Amino acid sequence: MLESGVFNCSKTIAIKSSGVVLRGSGSLENGTTIKMTGPPHLCFSIGDFGNVKPVGPRAAITDAYVPSGTGSFHIDQPENFRAGDTVLINRPATPVWVSFMGMDKMVHDGKKCEWVSGEMRNERTIKSIAGNLVTLDVPLADSFDSRYLNPPGGSMVKYDLSRRPTQIGIESLRIVSPPMVVTIDQPANHALQINSLTDGWVRHLKVVDTIDSFHFNEHTSRLTIENVDIRHTVATLGGPKPCDFFVGGTQTLINRCSATGNSIWYVSPGARLMGPVVVLNSSFYGNGHIQPHMRWGTGFLVDNCQVPDGGIDLMNRGNMGTGHGWTTGWSVAWNCTAKTYTIQQPPGSMNWAIGCKGQPELKEQPGDKNGPKLRSGIFDSHGTPVAPASLYLAQLRERLGPQALENIGYPP
């Protein structure tokens, strides 16, 4: 535990071992302050870069269609798996599917864009197996349609998590960077990066003037980010915008967080995100946006969030960047308030804004100024909040009971 006071930080503090919790004496000015000094650097690096290791053969998914939100499907080699196994559910990004999504003809700076290729991976645990029917602990956030995903239509493989750290936390401190007027391509101070971690948390932090502050990469699962407040006293220079919370991996909860700043992405799920990821009861002030970043992610819930002067966007980013294209499907804004909403419908999928307040906008695909406005997603009860007040908390109570709500500070 760090006592109250100011601690100068001139290089990255790395925590790679399981079971380590760094706790300060509070995030206010009279608590524990980590003052970033010296050349621009990352303040905290959590976890290691060890990747998961497949174990044993793959089993093919044999269902013609597996809907988003289902927790069960059939496989062809059930004898190689058992309840409790950690598995990767692999969804191929085939050329046929990329064409179906309309992402095979994008051009950026006169060059054809490659949107998504290879495989997208869902990290899950097997809850039970009955014959060749597998039931997972957490439902899938994307659909598997064999018409577009063959060969194969999807697969499952057991994997070894022994190299991935667990149970690492950062709590109750303040990170302060000197103001930096730079572009995001220039060296800058960053607050925290989680590289490879299961069951980790960050809570009760105040962060001042870091850029691209929090980054959680694709090899993370079951993270809780709670009561983190980020403040920017200066804006970055023009060009690509920085992101306060960049989310990869799966089963991440951003709860009761806030950020203040202009020309910024407040929360951006990353490429190939196979959720769920939830942003709950969080507030963001300035003209920035909550917006998935690029190259297809699924299962993103923005629940009871406030972006009064900015936007919430579940959209096609077209040829922005290097061809970001469709950023998300099967995603929901629930009982939120924002200045604007761009909620669009991807092929074979859907996005929703339910019980939200703010102005819906129709837009064409970026890079196609003369093209048609893209089809809107579903706006339900727009301008009037709905019950339950929180979709996430209602589902949490249904799944784990009232004690689960108390565990994260909500009345049952």
Secondary structure, 3 states (H helix, E strand, C coil): CCCCEEEEECCCEEECCCCCEEECCCCCCCCEEEEECCCCCEEEEEECCCCCEEEEEEEEECCCEECCCCCEEEECCHHHCCCCCEEEEEEECCHHHHHHCCCCCCEECCEECCCCCCEEEEEEEEEEEECCEEEECCCCCCCEEHHHHCCCCCEEEEEECCCCCECCEEEEEEEECCCCCCCCCCCCCEEEEEEEEEEEEEEEEEEECCCCCEEEEEEEEEEEEEEEEEECCCCCCCCCCCEEEEECCEEEEEECCEEECCCCEEEEECCCCEEEEEEECCEEECCCEECCCCCCEEEEEEECCEEEEEEEEECECCCCCCCCCECEECEEEECCEEEEEEEECCCCCCEEEECCEEEECCCECCCCCCCCECCECEEECCCCCCCCCCHHHHHHHHHHCHHHHHHCCCCC
